[in-house]
Amino acid sequence: MSTTAFNLAPLTTMNYMNKNLHRHCEQHCLLLEISRLLNTGLDMESLSICVRLCEQGINPEALSSVIKELRKASDNLKATENSTN
């Protein structure tokens, strides 16, 4: 085996990893843009968590319902705090 071929193997692995990372970032940016167009109100971190949960088998409709309920509860809590101040 030549020294050159041996030295190129880590570079090939790094190029593969960089391409996958770039593709992953592009996908998340695309999902974030779709999320914004649909006015979901999700930031990148929240969207990433939702995607990971769905990838692990969580039902997307159930997840959506939970998010809506949490938002309602948060809004009600804020309204209660504002009315007592």
C-alpha positions in Angstrom: 0.0 0.0 0.0 1.4 3.4 -0.9 1.8 6.1 1.7 -0.3 8.4 -0.3 -3.3 6.1 -0.4 -3.0 5.5 3.3 -3.0 9.2 4.0 -6.0 10.0 1.8 -8.3 7.6 3.7 -8.9 9.9 6.7 -9.5 12.8 4.2 -12.1 10.8 2.4 -13.8 10.0 5.7 -13.7 13.6 6.7 -15.2 14.7 3.3 -18.0 12.1 3.7 -18.7 13.5 7.2 -18.6 17.1 6.0 -21.0 16.3 3.2 -23.4 14.5 5.7 -23.2 17.4 8.1 -23.8 19.9 5.3 -26.8 17.9 4.1 -28.1 17.6 7.7 -27.9 21.4 8.1 -29.6 22.0 4.8 -32.5 19.8 5.8 -32.9 21.5 9.1 -32.8 24.9 7.4 -35.5 23.8 5.0 -37.6 22.4 7.8 -37.2 25.7 9.7 -38.3 27.7 6.6 -41.4 25.4 6.1 -42.1 25.8 9.8 -42.0 29.6 9.5 -44.2 29.6 6.4 -46.8 27.6 8.3 -46.5 30.0 11.3 -45.8 27.2 13.7 -43.9 29.5 16.1 -41.2 26.8 16.6 -37.6 28.0 16.8 -34.7 25.8 15.5 -34.2 24.1 18.8 -37.9 23.2 19.3 -38.2 22.1 15.7 -35.1 19.9 16.1 -36.6 18.3 19.2 -39.8 17.6 17.4 -38.0 16.0 14.5 -36.0 13.8 16.8 -39.1 12.7 18.6 -40.8 11.9 15.3 -37.7 10.0 14.2 -38.0 7.9 17.4 -41.6 7.0 16.6 -43.7 9.6 18.3 -47.0 10.2 16.5 -46.7 13.7 14.8 -50.4 14.5 15.3 -50.1 13.6 19.0 -47.0 15.7 19.3 -48.8 18.6 17.7 -51.7 18.3 20.1 -49.4 18.3 23.1 -47.6 21.4 21.8 -51.0 23.2 21.3 -52.1 22.3 24.8 -48.9 23.5 26.3 -49.2 26.8 24.5 -52.8 27.2 25.7 -51.7 26.5 29.3 -48.8 28.9 28.9 -51.1 31.6 27.5 -53.6 31.1 30.4 -50.9 31.3 33.0 -49.6 34.5 31.5 -53.1 36.0 31.4 -53.6 35.1 35.0 -50.3 36.6 36.0 -51.1 39.8 34.1 -54.5 40.1 35.7 -53.1 39.8 39.2 -50.5 42.5 38.6 
